[in-house]
Each structure stands twice: as structure tokens, then as C-alpha cells.
């Protein structure tokens, strides 16, 4: 709204030293001022409404179609904000990389406050993931927004919406060399109405990890290690946690194989799912076991420790607001 003093100054400038106007002229002048005032108020109100509507629409979509998978259009996308793409996927990137998005997630972006539900604080920061020291990378781990057709776990049978979560946030992380993506982490944090539903969902995911009835990846993963209890190893507070391992071929048509470790952890009404894959082949990354026919003395023996560090970081962030 305009300043009344400024309006009065303008009025004086229009007729300096002029005699008092007639009553009719004064009324006309007052009507003009009131019409301008109403126009300014109406315009200002519309602007305020537009500003308010913007965040409301964004937040609604964040906890709606993007936050929870829909039955008609399965989606694994997160409810966190992302910026524009940062780079193009390498031509030699493997199957999941070809499906994965190039929307780089701004590490300063925030989701809904933890007190109000799941948000960005429940997703591990890229800087908290240990380096994949078998491969040099100028970028290190970078976080991306998942695409609708990329599952969190290679052995995933259904989209996560089938588990009945009331809230969900997800993120993908990649380790790229100059020529290809060689490491990927997929994280999903799901909130359920009560502990019974969370427990039932945990059991369902465990079954996926045991028999690997996958139909979401476009390849047939092979289970190489059945789920085993790792809750004590994580030391992050989960009631239950199990890890399995699976492999599936890379997309280069050569000996490249993705070695994926899959984790599901349960804490109160929440599940944290972590799929961590490294590109190797035909042997897996070195474990340090010198009796293993695949032992590679020229490679760091850091794979087991890296797996555990990634899982700890993801679970700690996923349940951070519950502890």
C-alpha cells in the first residue's frame, strides 16, 4: 500500500497554492484515492496468496506422489528437493546406472523437519560414506534423486509402496571414475503406522533377499549369500538387521559384475533399506582372505569394512530422530 504522506505530497504538488476545492471535487478526489487504494490492496493480496501457495503445493507433492509410491504409477523417487542435472551418465555405465537419474541432489537442500516426519536429515550425507579406494574419483560420492524405475534392492520383488509405509524418503549415491560408474548406494527410509506393520514389512523384505524374486531391474540377480543377522555389527540401535549379497551382470558385455550387498534394518516403526554395489569381476572385490582363489594382493582389502561403514552411516541417519 502506498504511503499516505507521499500521496498527500503528490496531491499538494498537483495544485500548489490552489484555493480550496469544491465539495464535489473533493468527493471525486477521495473516490479516486479509495479506488487506487483498493487496487493496491487487491494486488498485494494476490501476490501474498501466490507466495503462500507455492510452498504449500511443493510440500504437498513432497509427501504425496513423490514421497510415497502410488499403485498406478510405482515410484522410487524421494521427497527431498533436487537441483538441475550435473553430468551425463557414462556410456559404459551398467544396467542400474543406465536407469539411474542425473539429477544431482543439492547437499544443502532440506526436506520436512524430522519432528513432522521423514526428511533430508534421515538420508545419509554423501560425505559420510567411506571412499571406494579401489578406484580414483575426482568427485567422490555424489548424491542423486532416484528415478521411478530403479529399485532400492536388486532382489526387490515389489515397489516399496506394496509394503504399506505411510512415509518414505530415498536417495541414490554414485562413485564415478573418468569412464564409468563403479559404485552405487541406494537408500530408502520407510515409516509405518505401528511396530506390527513395520515388523511385517521387515519379514517381507527378508523374503525378497532370500529368494531374490526380482522383476524390477531388467536382469536376474543371483543370491550369493543368504541374509544373516548383523544387528550387533551395526551398533546403530536397530531391533533387527539382516544382510545378504547378490550379483548381476554389468552392461558392458564383458566380465564386469555388480557385487551388491543388501541390508534391511528395523527400529520401532521404521525400516532402513540399503543396497550397495561395487563393479568388479569376474572375482569380487578383495576381502583380504589369502586362501580365497580370488585374492588380489594388488587391491585394498577394504571391501568388508566399507560395506559395514556404509550400512552404519545409512541406518544411523535413518533413525536419527527416533533415538
Helices and strands as residue ranges (DSSP letters): H 4-14, H 23-62, H 95-99, G 114-116, G 120-122, G 126-128, E 141-144, G 160-163, E 167-176, E 181-191, H 195-211, E 222-229, H 231-234, E 240-249, E 257-267, E 270-280, H 303-318
